[in-house]
Amino acid sequence: MREPTFLVLTALAAEPRHGYAVIEDVAQMTAGRVRLRAGTLYAALDRLRVDGLIEIDREEVVQSRLRRYYRLTGAGEQSLTAESARLRAQATIAERRLRARRTELGGATA
Amino acid sequence: MTEIRYRRLLALYPRAFRQEYAEEMIGVLMADPRPAPAQVFDLIRNALIARLRLAAPGSGWARSARLVWFFGATLLLTVTLRRVVGDIPIPAHPGRQWAGIPPVDAVRLAGWAVALLAAVLGLRLVGALGAVAGLAGEIAAPSRTYVDTPATVLNAYWLIVAAFVVLCAVLVAERGALRPRGWVPIAAAGAVLIAEGRFLFLLDWQRPESFFAWRPPAALLAVAAGLVALGVLRQEAAVRRRLIAWSVPILVTFPLVRAGFGGFVAYNMGHPDSLRLIDPGQWALLLVVPLAAFAAAAAIVRRLETPA
């Protein structure tokens, strides 16, 4: 799963959100490192809808503009769970190896 | 940027996508305070991806686009280098002066060098700027003599199409730095092309009367073509199919120019005092045929990959 897809699913895991709210939430989650643009966001939303991972929650018209809220589906929740587990497992391996490396380097310099 | 301009850009998306998301996207774009150029680049890129996804679903296009970007920039850089290196006289023969690199070749060289470096580092926006410069150079080079010799544009048309293909590939390519499988044969093909250009130049210089004689460089061209084929063959099957599809619009220009413009070239050669320029219908043919060829190739890829 690509990072924008993962982040969009994560944003929708908290509550149904409209497009601009997803951009804001992703920026907040990543401390400003990832700030999705409209083209990338709607490409990801379209793909996720086609794959059945998200669906439309409701629509509103605010200041004469359409605002559509998206929510995670059951399949989306499973997919996000699996991806989170995969990333956690990789991070655990990386942390373990870094700890071992620091121990070895500490031993060598002592 | 105004709403009307964003709406014009959204027209690049497939109609179905536009009907589903255009109104929402306009709302998001107008609410987003970030600078317009980056938004424009993002919209153009994703519109192209949306069209490619329609042509042949699957992520293979974005992956193969990275290779087209890398391989295409390498080959277009070497084609320009071949021309420049081939013109440098031998120091031992001071009778011929070297005028330096023509500005249009300098633009091409810089453009493709930047595009290639950006492919290695995974910098898409920089790669797009390099490819735009390269494309501008490829268009400008034959345009200089178009009015006197219209056929120069036809002879160089494959290069213009190749440059456009590389630009499209940069726009839809996956993110990330790249040193792809098969880069060695492609780089070797580039080196052979440069050597061929230099060899041809030396041969003409030393034996100008041998113009119609047997030319070893023809064999070098075959070697270069073989190395490119080897680079393509080293890719996995799905990527290989797409690489071939990407190359179809370039390859189709050769029979198009030969079959569609043979009479045009023959007329101009026989009537130097009343040259004909390429008319609007012929320009339309030059634009439409490569696009249609790519659409057909993409449809074949989709059919091959659709489960029975």
Contacts between the chains, C-beta under 8 A, distances in Angstrom:
chain1	res1	chain2	res2	distance
A	18	B	24	7.7
A	19	B	24	5.5
A	19	B	25	7.5
A	19	B	27	7.3
A	19	B	28	4.6
A	20	B	27	7.2
A	20	B	28	4.9
A	20	B	31	5.1
A	20	B	32	7.3
A	23	B	28	7.0
A	23	B	32	7.3
A	35	B	34	7.5
A	37	B	32	7.5
A	37	B	34	7.4
A	37	B	38	6.8
A	37	B	39	5.8
A	37	B	42	4.0
A	37	B	43	7.9
A	38	B	25	5.1
A	38	B	28	4.6
A	38	B	29	5.0
A	38	B	32	6.7
A	38	B	39	6.7
A	38	B	42	7.0
A	38	B	43	6.9
A	39	B	25	7.9
A	39	B	39	7.6
A	39	B	42	4.0
A	39	B	43	4.4
A	39	B	44	7.9
A	39	B	45	6.5
A	39	B	46	3.5
A	39	B	47	7.2
A	40	B	42	5.9
A	40	B	46	6.2
A	41	B	28	7.1
A	42	B	21	4.9
A	42	B	24	7.3
A	42	B	25	5.5
A	42	B	28	7.9
A	42	B	46	7.3
A	43	B	46	4.6
A	43	B	49	6.2
A	43	B	50	6.7
A	45	B	21	7.6
A	46	B	17	6.7
A	46	B	20	7.3
A	46	B	21	6.9
A	46	B	50	7.6
A	65	B	23	7.0
A	65	B	26	7.1
A	65	B	27	4.0
A	65	B	30	7.7
A	66	B	23	4.2
A	66	B	24	5.5
A	66	B	27	6.5
A	67	B	24	7.2
A	67	B	27	6.4
A	68	B	24	5.4
